Amino acid sequence: IFYKQIIEILLAPATAITDEPGHLVFTEVTEMFAVAMKISLTSGIVLASPIVLSQIVLFVAPGLTSREKRLLYAFLPGILLCFLAGTAFGYYILIPPAISFLVNFGGDIAEPMIRIGNYINLAVRLLFWMGVSFETPAIMFVLTKLRIGSATIYSRWRRYWVVLAFILGAIITPTFDPINQSLVAVPLILLYEIGIWLSRLAGRGTHDMDTKEAATKRPSS
């Protein structure tokens, strides 16, 4: 019902191609219909995700300890907020310069005619992967709480993460210029540092909890 409004929202940051009327085209008979179906299905999945996640939590909760349940319940809102922050970053910060670079590159040689299907696929992919990338601190925090990772381990892998961040920047962004690549890589590096800081807090809280549990189990003299 609202696919037109959703498409308009996705087109809003791409001022490089929306400022000029008629810049967006479709070259196949079924392309516009396919775009509408893709937007509708994707939006439906996003709207239904809280219900799906709640059903998954209810399914796995009986097999978890009370501590794991508390961690799971606290983890879900953080994951959602991180995902929303990543999509907001992609929408407001990443898409405008990326589209501007792609459209203006070689504009003096050939006239760009942007297919709407191509742009929608690009925008959805960027928003999704930026949302996933912004979940890095929350995942590092939970892994530390589960005693799978630690701030010390993450600090050792810092140099590798810097390289990986720029590789992900080249994969996520549709361009290969260093500016747009850095727009993704630098936030990923900062998020990793935030994850290390949160892991220190998580490790300290886990250590205090273990100390209390050991004290309660110690036989009285």
Order of alpha helices (4+ residues) and beta strands (2+ residues): alpha-alpha-beta-alpha-alpha-alpha-beta-alpha-alpha-alpha-alpha-alpha
